[in-house]
Amino acid sequence: TAIKNLLKLNSVVLLIFHLIILIVNIVKFKKLNTEYQIFYNCMNR
């Protein structure tokens, strides 16, 4: 049972880890997107 609990914990940690990576990537992408928009707007003026 201890090994089963450890595996459960491990899968939860992996899930959280993947969620964090996903959030970080979304934030980075949005930041890049806004920077690109600002750059694009400056070039079009």
HUDA-V612242 format. One record per backbone hydrogen bond with DSSP energy under -0.5 kcal/mol. NH is the residue of the N-H (numbers start at 1). CO is the residue of the C=O. Records with the same first field share a line. If there is no record, write none. Layout:
BEGIN
NH->CO + CO
END
This chain:
BEGIN
5->1
6->2
7->3
8->4
9->5
10->6
11->7
12->8
13->9
14->10
15->11
16->12
17->13
18->14
19->15
20->16
21->17
22->18
23->19
24->20
25->21
26->22
27->23
28->24
29->25
30->26
31->27
32->28
33->29
34->30
35->31
36->32
37->33
38->34
39->35
40->36
41->37
42->38
43->39
44->40
45->41 + 42
END
